[in-house]
Amino acid sequence: MTTLGIYFLLALGSSLVLTPLCRLLAHRAGLIAKPKEDRWHKRPTAMFGGVAIATTVLAIGAWIAPDVRLWQLMGCAAVIAA
């Protein structure tokens, strides 16, 4: 149980660090969603946030690597994310 808590804290910490970095990169690259009538946001919103979460999941998953089937799952997730 302690190991699971450590993995959770590592994933949480890396997501919290990577999310602002990805937002900054998205704004610099112009990857933002501009406000429209059919959208809920009123300010330009970065469209790069999923990259921080996907990177965290793939990194923690590669580090743990408890089962061979996990590599198949991570490969499929990487293809979907690409």
ZAVEX-711213 format. One record per residue (C-alpha): residue number from 1; x, y, z. Coordinates in Angstrom, 2 decimals, padded with zeros to 5 digits, always signed. Last residue first. Example, Ala and Ser with C-alpha at 12.3 -4.5 7.8 and 13.67 -1.06 7.14 Angstrom:
2
<node><num>2</num><u>+013.67</u><v>-001.06</v><w>+007.14</w></node>
<node><num>1</num><u>+012.30</u><v>-004.50</v><w>+007.80</w></node>
//
This chain:
82
<node><num>82</num><u>-000.15</u><v>+010.77</v><w>-031.15</w></node>
<node><num>81</num><u>-002.26</u><v>+010.10</v><w>-028.06</w></node>
<node><num>80</num><u>-003.97</u><v>+007.08</v><w>-029.63</w></node>
<node><num>79</num><u>-000.63</u><v>+005.60</v><w>-030.70</w></node>
<node><num>78</num><u>+000.83</u><v>+006.21</v><w>-027.24</w></node>
<node><num>77</num><u>-002.19</u><v>+004.55</v><w>-025.61</w></node>
<node><num>76</num><u>-001.78</u><v>+001.49</v><w>-027.86</w></node>
<node><num>75</num><u>+001.89</u><v>+001.24</v><w>-026.90</w></node>
<node><num>74</num><u>+001.03</u><v>+001.67</v><w>-023.22</w></node>
<node><num>73</num><u>-001.50</u><v>-001.15</v><w>-023.39</w></node>
<node><num>72</num><u>+000.94</u><v>-003.45</v><w>-025.15</w></node>
<node><num>71</num><u>+003.66</u><v>-002.58</v><w>-022.64</w></node>
<node><num>70</num><u>+001.22</u><v>-003.28</v><w>-019.79</w></node>
<node><num>69</num><u>+000.62</u><v>-006.76</v><w>-021.17</w></node>
<node><num>68</num><u>+004.21</u><v>-007.66</v><w>-020.26</w></node>
<node><num>67</num><u>+003.43</u><v>-007.06</v><w>-016.61</w></node>
<node><num>66</num><u>+004.74</u><v>-005.04</v><w>-013.68</w></node>
<node><num>65</num><u>+006.37</u><v>-002.24</v><w>-015.72</w></node>
<node><num>64</num><u>+006.70</u><v>+000.23</v><w>-012.79</w></node>
<node><num>63</num><u>+008.97</u><v>+002.72</v><w>-014.57</w></node>
<node><num>62</num><u>+007.27</u><v>+002.37</v><w>-017.92</w></node>
<node><num>61</num><u>+003.88</u><v>+002.91</v><w>-016.30</w></node>
<node><num>60</num><u>+005.15</u><v>+005.94</v><w>-014.37</w></node>
<node><num>59</num><u>+006.52</u><v>+007.46</v><w>-017.58</w></node>
<node><num>58</num><u>+003.46</u><v>+006.59</v><w>-019.70</w></node>
<node><num>57</num><u>+001.02</u><v>+007.94</v><w>-017.13</w></node>
<node><num>56</num><u>+003.01</u><v>+011.14</v><w>-016.62</w></node>
<node><num>55</num><u>+003.42</u><v>+011.76</v><w>-020.34</w></node>
<node><num>54</num><u>-000.30</u><v>+011.18</v><w>-020.90</w></node>
<node><num>53</num><u>-001.19</u><v>+013.63</v><w>-018.11</w></node>
<node><num>52</num><u>+001.10</u><v>+016.37</v><w>-019.37</w></node>
<node><num>51</num><u>+000.05</u><v>+015.78</v><w>-022.99</w></node>
<node><num>50</num><u>-003.61</u><v>+016.05</v><w>-022.06</w></node>
<node><num>49</num><u>-003.11</u><v>+019.71</v><w>-021.23</w></node>
<node><num>48</num><u>-002.07</u><v>+020.81</v><w>-024.74</w></node>
<node><num>47</num><u>-005.22</u><v>+022.61</v><w>-025.92</w></node>
<node><num>46</num><u>-004.51</u><v>+025.88</v><w>-024.10</w></node>
<node><num>45</num><u>-007.59</u><v>+028.01</v><w>-023.45</w></node>
<node><num>44</num><u>-008.27</u><v>+031.52</v><w>-024.77</w></node>
<node><num>43</num><u>-010.65</u><v>+033.21</v><w>-022.33</w></node>
<node><num>42</num><u>-014.46</u><v>+032.95</v><w>-022.00</w></node>
<node><num>41</num><u>-014.66</u><v>+029.17</v><w>-021.77</w></node>
<node><num>40</num><u>-017.91</u><v>+027.22</v><w>-022.18</w></node>
<node><num>39</num><u>-017.88</u><v>+026.78</v><w>-025.94</w></node>
<node><num>38</num><u>-020.75</u><v>+027.21</v><w>-028.43</w></node>
<node><num>37</num><u>-020.50</u><v>+031.01</v><w>-028.58</w></node>
<node><num>36</num><u>-016.79</u><v>+030.96</v><w>-029.25</w></node>
<node><num>35</num><u>-013.68</u><v>+031.56</v><w>-027.15</w></node>
<node><num>34</num><u>-010.37</u><v>+030.78</v><w>-028.85</w></node>
<node><num>33</num><u>-008.88</u><v>+027.35</v><w>-028.39</w></node>
<node><num>32</num><u>-005.12</u><v>+027.50</v><w>-028.06</w></node>
<node><num>31</num><u>-002.24</u><v>+025.80</v><w>-029.82</w></node>
<node><num>30</num><u>-000.44</u><v>+029.03</v><w>-030.77</w></node>
<node><num>29</num><u>+003.02</u><v>+027.53</v><w>-030.28</w></node>
<node><num>28</num><u>+003.86</u><v>+029.93</v><w>-027.45</w></node>
<node><num>27</num><u>+000.47</u><v>+029.41</v><w>-025.81</w></node>
<node><num>26</num><u>+000.78</u><v>+025.64</v><w>-026.09</w></node>
<node><num>25</num><u>+004.31</u><v>+025.68</v><w>-024.67</w></node>
<node><num>24</num><u>+003.16</u><v>+027.68</v><w>-021.65</w></node>
<node><num>23</num><u>+000.24</u><v>+025.33</v><w>-021.07</w></node>
<node><num>22</num><u>+002.56</u><v>+022.34</v><w>-021.38</w></node>
<node><num>21</num><u>+004.85</u><v>+023.82</v><w>-018.72</w></node>
<node><num>20</num><u>+001.89</u><v>+024.64</v><w>-016.49</w></node>
<node><num>19</num><u>+000.73</u><v>+020.99</v><w>-016.75</w></node>
<node><num>18</num><u>+004.18</u><v>+019.38</v><w>-016.41</w></node>
<node><num>17</num><u>+004.86</u><v>+020.31</v><w>-012.78</w></node>
<node><num>16</num><u>+001.43</u><v>+019.39</v><w>-011.42</w></node>
<node><num>15</num><u>+001.44</u><v>+016.21</v><w>-013.50</w></node>
<node><num>14</num><u>+004.88</u><v>+015.30</v><w>-012.16</w></node>
<node><num>13</num><u>+003.79</u><v>+015.82</v><w>-008.59</w></node>
<node><num>12</num><u>+000.56</u><v>+013.86</v><w>-008.93</w></node>
<node><num>11</num><u>+002.29</u><v>+010.95</v><w>-010.66</w></node>
<node><num>10</num><u>+005.03</u><v>+010.85</v><w>-008.04</w></node>
<node><num>9</num><u>+002.48</u><v>+011.12</v><w>-005.23</w></node>
<node><num>8</num><u>+000.42</u><v>+008.28</v><w>-006.68</w></node>
<node><num>7</num><u>+003.48</u><v>+006.08</v><w>-007.17</w></node>
<node><num>6</num><u>+004.48</u><v>+006.70</v><w>-003.56</w></node>
<node><num>5</num><u>+000.97</u><v>+005.88</v><w>-002.35</w></node>
<node><num>4</num><u>+001.00</u><v>+002.63</v><w>-004.33</w></node>
<node><num>3</num><u>+004.31</u><v>+001.72</v><w>-002.73</w></node>
<node><num>2</num><u>+002.89</u><v>+002.35</v><w>+000.74</w></node>
<node><num>1</num><u>+000.00</u><v>+000.00</v><w>+000.00</w></node>
//
